[in-house]
Amino acid sequence: MPVPRPAVVGAVLLALGLSPLAVPPAAGAPPKPAAAGDISPTPRSVEARGDSVTVTSTVTLVTGSEPDGPALAVAEKALRDAGAEDVRRTGTAPAESRGLTVYLGGPDANPASAAALGALGVEGPAGLPADGYVLAAGTAEPAGGTPGGDGIVLAGTDATGTYYAAQSLRQLLPHRDSPGTRVAGTAVRDWPGTGWRGAIEGFYGVPWSHESRLDQLSFYGEHKMNIYVYSPKDDPYLRERWREPYPPDELARIAELVERARANHVEFTYALSPGLSVCYSSDADVQALNDKFQTLWDIGVRTFAVPLDDISYTDWNCAADEERFGTGGGAAGAAQAHLLNRVNREFVRTHDGAEPLQMVPTEYYNTTPSPYKKALAEQLDEDVLVEWTGIGVVAPVMTVAQARDAREVFGHPILTWDNYPVNDYAQDRLLLGPFNGREKGLPGELAGITANPMNQAAASKIALYTVADFAWNDAAYDPQASWAGALAELAGGDRRATAALRAFADASYGSALNPGQAPALSAAIDAYWDGGDEDALDDALAALEAAPGVLRDRLPDRAFVEESGPWLDSTRDWGTATRTALKMVEAARDGDGDRAWQLRQRLPELVEQARSHIYTGLGGREVKVVVGDGVLDAFVADAAAAHDRSLGLPPRPKGATDLGTYQGNTVDRMTDGDDSTFFWSDGAPRTGSWVSVDLGGEREIGAVTLAMAKSGSQNDYLQQGVLEYSADGGTWTELAAFSGTPDVEAAAPEGTKARYVRARSTAAQSNWLVVREFTVAGGASTTVSGGPPAAEGSTLAAAADGNTASGYRAARAPQAGEALDIGFAEPRAAESLIVLRPQAAPNAQATVRVRNEPDGPWRTAGRLAGAYTELRVPGGAVAGVRLQWSGGGAVPEITDVGVVGG
């Protein structure tokens, strides 16, 4: 059964302003009036009255002769949870008032409610759309057959409307263990923005459990969602084996879902997908469809759909179809209309009480006129609902104009199949942001809105809560306020759990509908780099690190914790990694170089741990989960760059682009040295679109390599473009032109100097862009010579390449007189010299010498001491560094040598 809705911290309050966790008002203090934000979805109208009602020990519940069972159950539980000890049912109004009286049902179902509304001076539900309702609470004088006194009326235009009135009462009444609480008088007048509001379980991959489906149906009822479309791709009896009847045990489970849906005023829609093998012209296949639907009708299903998505309409499944309908898109539309019309006329219209047939067209993702759509528009029965995803399979935005275009081009009422928050195409991430990018006024243009959830049913509730808000009352919809309400409800009103859930959901906020990942954390990071307080950012990162533990301890919905396990683990570990990176930067700023270096050496392992967590997805494939991509990993990278600067190391190449980013595949991935990661644009390059590498300073360049496209996206590369270089980012010189290849290589003329190298598109294209690696070789700014020789897998050059991820490891202990010499292309002004070694490296002994000019004398700066050695530079400049080894002893290892300028 539904449970009392918890408080929404900071925005959505309950109990007419009294949180279930709050203490009752002081004796004599008036209760706080109700507001629209106390109820979700937000009602159309909430008016405060000057009176109040008291939840008495005994409450009379006037039901009429045939009350709606689900509404009755919700109302009774809400009253008992508010402190009522005895709820007495009666069919007619009592002769006199003895405590609180509650009237259930609209005037048609319960004539006593009309008189009670009249006594309260509140207009009834007449004239409201289907599912609308009036909720009134206050004190009235006896009149019109009512006893007067404290009364609450729950009056719907229909049974579903009365059920929704009871759901609103559940949210308004306080949660108390004893009677006596006063609540402010109020009048709510409410109705939905569109007819169908709900979810379509239509994803690929790991299916929902039966228990999850039952739980979802209860959730939909609580949030005034009235449709659930059963279309899981994992059910073989929906697609591959659609002609076959269900085994008895599976049919029984569906029957239980149908019953749970009915108990929550949710229409269970059965969606059969025959497109993989159907012969449209076959009488036998039409009969097979109708027979299958009959088995579902017999267990209570009253709404049916025939999705024809994700199939080919150019290849017929039988020769008879080509003979009858011909070929091409128009023929496919005609064939599908023929099949659907027969099902509509022979089954749906012959079954009294059946709802209109629904269908998903093969061209479900645009409004572009086509022969296929024209055939459907002209030949499909006009009462069939067409499902549409918007412009794109996952539509970033959906507008009123687009919905009108869809209705025009398909020629039928439109029910949206909104592919949010579904993540079967991005199984490595959770999509926990709100429903966004949908224009106000959209629901009024549609037959309804259905959202396709994630494989993770419980985690989908965050987004589905916001979908319900928008579909019910788009005019009042505020994505952030709705999102806050969703978090608080899922956290059960627990403030610590709510804060933890907010931190966790923020790190998995980004999607096509919500382009900015981790917006709250991003703001804290930006403020820090802009000179903000370290403590503020550390608090935010500490909250992120602690959130998974808090949720595992305190979140009431244990299914959410179980489903989100890998992402919870990754979030915790990213919190640890980012806090370590922050401490490293602060240690360097405080002059504690040794501590900063210790922390820096921990980072790679911490990041690897954060990236190691696995989710088993579609087809049993193991995928590494992603959290806070483009924010958490970028902060670690930026912190490492800041630490490099403090060490006097040269800057690492940095990527940039004028293109958007798809699903966190950020531009820095094309310069990370890892061919398995990549930048991926979120749209097709235009003429002039570019990706570039900033080398951090002008230097001599050599070979340039651009590796584009990837497995599964083999055409996502710049089809035609040029490589260019520049010293200032303003004036560009062409290096090479290319076309028709994802792998581009060019060699700069000897002596060429540049700071920037870019690839620029010289023609518009339809494919997106993937860049795996963009590398620029060139003249080294340092040279390393001497010995001992490097061990296998290492190089002398790694001792001073500016990369702390690499390092020089000697093949043996040094011999007497041996030295490692590092020469700089140009002398550098310097205050100090920093020599870095691995924390656990043997302590090879060496004297550190410098010379101020290329041919100048060597001057002693000091001796190596531990993993971090910082020495003042005599003479104020460095042209070369010599590590003069003591003979024998430990085998040397050097991570890098930095020069801190004066």
Secondary structure by P-SEA (a helix, b strand, c coil): ccccccccccccccccccccccccccccccccccccccccccccbbbbcccccccccbbbbbbcccccaaaaaaaaaaaaaacccbbbbbcccccccccbbbbcccccccaaaaaaaaaaccccccccccccbbbbbcccccccccccccccccccccaaaaaaaaaaaaaacccccccccccccbbbbbbbcccbbbbbcccccccccaaaaaaaaaaaaaacccbbbccccccccccccccccccaaaaaaaaaaaaaaaaacbbbbbbbbcccccccccaaaaaaaaaaaaaaaaacccbbbbbcccccccccccaaaaacccccaaaaaaaaaaaaaaaaaaccccccccccbbbbccccccccccaaaaaaaccccccbbbbbcccccccccccaaaaaaaaaaaccbbbbbccccccccccccccccccccccccccccccbbbbbbccccccaaaaaaaaaaaaaccccccaaaaaaaaaaaaacccaaaaaaaaaaaaaacccccccccaaaaaaaaaaaaacccaaaaaaaaaaaaaaaaaaaccccaaaaaaaaaaaaaaaaaaaaaaaaaaaaaaaaaacaaaaaaaaaaacaaaaaaaacccccccccbbbbbbcccccaaaaaaaaaaaaaaaacccccbbbbccccccccccccccccccccbbbbbcccccccccccccccccccccbbbbbbbcccccccccccbbbbbbccccbbbbccccccccbbbbbcccccccccccccccccccbbbbbcbbbbbccccbbbbbcccccccccccccccccccbbbbbcccccccbbbbbbbcccccccbbbbbccccccbbbbbbbbbccccbbbbbcccccccbbbbbbcccccccccccccccccbbbbcbbbbbcc
